[in-house]
Amino acid sequence: MGENIKKKAEQRLLVAPHGARSVLLHSCCAPCSGGIMEALLEIGLEVTLFFCNSNIHPRSEYLLRKEENQRFAERLGILFVAADYLPDLWFEAVAGLEQEPERGRRCSACFSLRLEATARYAAEHHIPLITTTLGISRWKDLAQVDACGRQAAARYPGVDYWDCNWRKGGGAQRMIEISRREGFYHQEYCGCRYSLQETNRWRAERGRPLVERELEG
């Protein structure tokens, strides 16, 4: 009974800004979006899931994450929309930033590219609010993600960015619980070629097996 009361209290704290009744949720993967999707449905919002992730490398990894995310969204009755997979456009956006560390300028360029596409889709389809799953991961700088989201939304009149901290209110724990419950694929790196290379450098230094997806080119 105590857990139910706590959960309901947390739900009451989650209120969409400006009275919005629909939201476009940019998703990077099923593990990060599962708890957020359920939370948005619980407060009565109409949710569209937008999978826009040309950063993910290689294509086989992209498809794995996309298809898992789509299956879960459709099971929840959420409309799933996948943007075109355009890795060449992503590499152009981060050109010259290849040696930047995680949370550096390369990540800002990456977030901006994906969130501007999200805001553009929202404007074209009259969805007043966008938000993203990117900041729920402890590996990401939430302030960096939100700055890119606000900047993207500002380019499109009628679209607002919801800078909700999805880690709070039990969100981070819920993410883990749903991922375990659903048996989601356990991702071993953030997604892009450079994060994969950094992961493999870290593994090599510690004598751990490399993530072999890098060999796919």
C-alpha positions, 0 to 999 in steps of 0.5 A: 500500500505504501508503494502505491501511495508513493507512486501516485504522489510521484505521478502528481508531480509530473505535469506537462508544461503549458497544459499540453495534451500531446508530446513528441518523445525523442527516444534513443533506445527502449531501455531509456524510454520504457519508463518515460513512455509509461509515465507519460501515458499514466498522466493522460498524455497522447504520446508519439515516439520519435526515433531519430538516431543517425549517430548509432553505429553500425547499421546493425546496431541501429536496427536492433535498437530501433526494432526493440523500441518500436515493439515496446511502443506498439505494445503500449499503443504509442505511435512510433515514428522513425526518422531516416537513418542518415549517418553521412549527415551525422558524420558531417555534423560532428566533423572536426570533433572526432577527438572530443571526449564524451560530454564534449562538443561532439555530443552537443553537435549530436544532440542538436542535430537529433533534437532539431529534427524532433522539433521540426517534426513536432512543428509539422505535425502540430505537436506542441511539446517535445522532450527526450530520453537522452538525459535519463542516462547517468552517462549524459550531462543533463544540462547539456541535453536540455540546452540543446533541446531548448535551442532546437525548440526555439527555432520552431514557433508553437513548439516548447521543450520539456526539460523534465529531469526523468531521473527524479521521482524514481525515474532512474530506478523505474528505467532499470526495473522495466528494462529487466522486466522486458528483457531489453537488449543490454547496450555496451556503448552509447551508440556512435562510432567514437563512443564505441572506440572509447569503450573498446579503449577502456576495455583493452586497458583492463584486459576485457573483451572488445565490443566486436561491432566495431569490426563491421565498419 
